[in-house]
Amino acid sequence: MTARRKRQGARIADENEVLECLTSVLRGTGAEDKAVASRDRLRAAELLAKRYGALDKTGAHAEVPRIIDDIPSKANAD
């Protein structure tokens, strides 16, 4: 790693730090989070849910298709 990258690494939050911050906002923990608005907590929950794929429509939470059989059978047509 170059010296420039090491300096940037100290200034830029990594993935774990971002997740810790979102979790802190969601839970309302920490001295600086005493006045966290409910909309901020909701947004943090949404971002964490997106990160973990909880809001994905393709996963296990996807809606099951409903099949409607409205074609008349041959027995009823006669």
C-alpha positions as CSV (number, residue, x, y, z in Angstrom):
1,M,0.0,0.0,0.0
2,T,1.4,3.4,-0.9
3,A,1.8,6.2,1.6
4,R,-1.0,8.2,-0.1
5,R,-3.4,5.3,0.2
6,K,-2.6,4.8,3.9
7,R,-3.4,8.5,4.5
8,Q,-6.7,8.2,2.6
9,G,-7.5,5.0,4.5
10,A,-7.4,6.9,7.8
11,R,-9.8,9.5,6.4
12,I,-12.3,7.3,4.6
13,A,-14.7,5.1,6.4
14,D,-14.5,1.4,5.6
15,E,-17.5,-0.9,5.3
16,N,-17.5,-2.1,8.9
17,E,-17.3,1.5,10.2
18,V,-20.3,2.5,8.0
19,L,-22.3,-0.6,9.2
20,E,-21.4,0.2,12.9
21,C,-22.6,3.8,12.4
22,L,-25.9,2.8,10.8
23,T,-26.5,0.3,13.6
24,S,-25.7,2.9,16.2
25,V,-28.2,5.3,14.6
26,L,-30.8,2.5,14.4
27,R,-30.4,1.6,18.0
28,G,-30.1,5.2,19.2
29,T,-26.9,4.3,21.2
30,G,-23.8,6.4,21.7
31,A,-23.4,9.9,23.2
32,E,-23.8,11.8,20.0
33,D,-27.0,10.0,19.0
34,K,-29.3,11.2,21.8
35,A,-31.3,13.4,19.5
36,V,-31.8,10.9,16.6
37,A,-35.0,11.5,14.8
38,S,-37.3,8.6,14.1
39,R,-37.0,9.2,10.4
40,D,-33.2,8.8,10.7
41,R,-33.6,5.6,12.6
42,L,-36.1,4.3,10.0
43,R,-33.7,5.3,7.1
44,A,-30.8,3.5,8.9
45,A,-33.0,0.4,9.2
46,E,-33.8,0.6,5.5
47,L,-30.2,0.9,4.5
48,L,-29.2,-2.0,6.7
49,A,-32.0,-4.1,5.3
50,K,-31.0,-3.4,1.8
51,R,-27.4,-4.2,2.6
52,Y,-28.4,-7.7,3.9
53,G,-30.9,-8.3,1.1
54,A,-34.0,-8.3,3.3
55,L,-35.9,-6.1,0.8
56,D,-35.0,-8.2,-2.2
57,K,-38.0,-9.4,-4.2
58,T,-36.0,-12.3,-5.7
59,G,-35.3,-14.0,-2.4
60,A,-37.3,-16.0,0.0
61,H,-39.6,-13.0,0.8
62,A,-40.8,-12.8,-2.9
63,E,-44.5,-12.9,-3.5
64,V,-45.9,-16.2,-4.6
65,P,-47.7,-16.0,-8.0
66,R,-51.5,-16.7,-7.9
67,I,-52.8,-18.9,-10.7
68,I,-56.4,-18.2,-11.8
69,D,-58.0,-21.0,-13.8
70,D,-60.9,-19.2,-15.6
71,I,-60.9,-21.4,-18.8
72,P,-64.1,-23.4,-18.9
73,S,-63.7,-27.1,-18.9
74,K,-65.1,-29.3,-21.7
75,A,-67.7,-30.9,-19.4
76,N,-69.3,-27.5,-18.7
77,A,-69.2,-26.4,-22.4
78,D,-71.7,-29.2,-23.5
